[in-house]
Amino acid sequence: MVQLLMMRLTGFWLALQFYAAMEPRYEIVVNIRVPEGYVEASRFMLTGNYETATDIFFELQGDEQPASSTAIRFDLVEIRDTLSVVLQTRFAVLSEAGDNCKIILREMFRLLTLKPVRLL
């Protein structure tokens, strides 16, 4: 009886781990253009779901198409297990990139530390 219960709990635990592993997570990857291509400079892990990640990404400054003056690329990446997919890209100059980092950190701070206010 105990052995059967342990087998069921183990099966439930494995199923729970498999489901948790299937949940996607989102990151914003910052790349700098160099003569050989792009080099990853930073990575911001986002909390929340797809809507939260895209809402933060839409606030970023920059263009969707590269220009000769844009040396920094921001990629919104979805990671599911070991597979990562670039969902959207923004190209920015240095001043825009600084503002973008502020936006990302501000929104993550807000999501992680500030709790919603309930009105009575």
BELGI-V978477 format. One record per residue. N is the residue number from 1. SS is DSSP state (h for helix, s for strand, l for the rest). PHI is phi in degrees with one decimal (NA if undefined). PSI is psi in degrees with one decimal (none if undefined). Layout:
<<N & SS & PHI & PSI> <N & SS & PHI & PSI>>
//
This chain:
<<1 & l & NA & -47.7> <2 & h & -64.8 & -39.2> <3 & h & -64.7 & -39.9> <4 & h & -64.8 & -42.1> <5 & h & -63.3 & -41.4> <6 & h & -64.3 & -38.9> <7 & h & -65.4 & -40.0> <8 & h & -67.6 & -42.1> <9 & h & -64.7 & -39.4> <10 & h & -64.2 & -42.8> <11 & h & -63.1 & -41.4> <12 & h & -63.7 & -42.9> <13 & h & -62.6 & -43.5> <14 & h & -65.0 & -40.6> <15 & h & -64.7 & -39.2> <16 & h & -65.1 & -42.4> <17 & h & -64.0 & -40.9> <18 & h & -63.1 & -43.4> <19 & h & -64.6 & -42.5> <20 & h & -64.1 & -35.8> <21 & h & -69.0 & -25.0> <22 & h & -80.5 & -18.7> <23 & l & -64.9 & 128.2> <24 & l & -75.3 & 154.1> <25 & s & -125.5 & 161.8> <26 & s & -126.7 & 143.3> <27 & s & -139.5 & 153.1> <28 & s & -110.8 & 119.7> <29 & s & -103.1 & 130.0> <30 & s & -104.7 & 123.6> <31 & s & -120.6 & 143.1> <32 & s & -110.0 & 134.9> <33 & s & -76.9 & 129.3> <34 & s & -125.5 & 169.0> <35 & l & -55.0 & -29.4> <36 & l & -85.8 & -7.5> <37 & s & 140.9 & -129.9> <38 & s & -121.0 & 144.8> <39 & s & -123.1 & 132.5> <40 & s & -68.0 & 128.7> <41 & s & -109.3 & -29.9> <42 & s & -159.6 & 162.0> <43 & s & -146.0 & 123.0> <44 & s & -105.9 & 121.0> <45 & s & -86.8 & 126.0> <46 & s & -99.1 & 143.1> <47 & l & -96.2 & 156.3> <48 & l & 104.2 & -168.8> <49 & l & -102.3 & -168.4> <50 & h & -59.9 & -43.7> <51 & h & -62.0 & -42.6> <52 & h & -62.6 & -45.1> <53 & h & -63.1 & -44.4> <54 & h & -70.4 & -34.3> <55 & h & -60.8 & -44.0> <56 & h & -65.3 & -44.0> <57 & h & -64.9 & -36.2> <58 & h & -66.3 & -21.5> <59 & l & -75.8 & -17.1> <60 & l & -69.4 & 146.2> <61 & l & -85.2 & 161.8> <62 & l & 123.5 & -177.2> <63 & s & -112.5 & 156.3> <64 & l & -81.2 & -19.3> <65 & l & -112.8 & 142.5> <66 & l & -71.4 & 148.7> <67 & l & -127.6 & 168.7> <68 & l & -65.5 & -24.9> <69 & l & -89.6 & -12.2> <70 & l & -88.0 & 112.6> <71 & l & -105.2 & -3.5> <72 & s & -126.6 & 135.5> <73 & s & -119.9 & 132.4> <74 & s & -109.0 & 124.7> <75 & s & -115.7 & 129.4> <76 & s & -88.5 & 119.1> <77 & s & -118.9 & 133.4> <78 & s & -100.9 & 129.8> <79 & s & -118.5 & 121.5> <80 & s & -127.7 & 113.5> <81 & l & 58.9 & -116.4> <82 & l & -107.2 & 0.9> <83 & s & -93.0 & 126.4> <84 & s & -118.2 & 139.4> <85 & s & -129.6 & 129.4> <86 & s & -79.1 & 118.0> <87 & s & -87.3 & -42.5> <88 & s & -148.7 & 158.8> <89 & s & -137.5 & 143.4> <90 & s & -130.9 & 138.1> <91 & s & -108.9 & 134.8> <92 & s & -139.9 & 156.6> <93 & l & -87.6 & 173.7> <94 & h & -59.6 & -43.2> <95 & h & -64.5 & -39.5> <96 & h & -66.9 & -37.1> <97 & h & -63.1 & -40.2> <98 & h & -62.1 & -44.0> <99 & h & -64.1 & -37.8> <100 & h & -63.8 & -41.4> <101 & h & -63.1 & -39.1> <102 & h & -62.8 & -42.3> <103 & h & -62.2 & -47.0> <104 & h & -61.5 & -48.2> <105 & h & -65.2 & -39.5> <106 & h & -62.3 & -46.3> <107 & h & -67.4 & -39.0> <108 & h & -67.2 & -39.7> <109 & h & -60.6 & -45.0> <110 & h & -61.8 & -44.6> <111 & h & -68.5 & -36.3> <112 & h & -85.1 & -30.1> <113 & h & -111.7 & -31.4> <114 & l & -92.3 & 126.4> <115 & l & -93.3 & 148.3> <116 & l & -62.4 & 143.3> <117 & l & -89.5 & 128.8> <118 & l & -95.3 & 128.5> <119 & l & -87.9 & 137.3> <120 & l & -83.2 & none>>
//
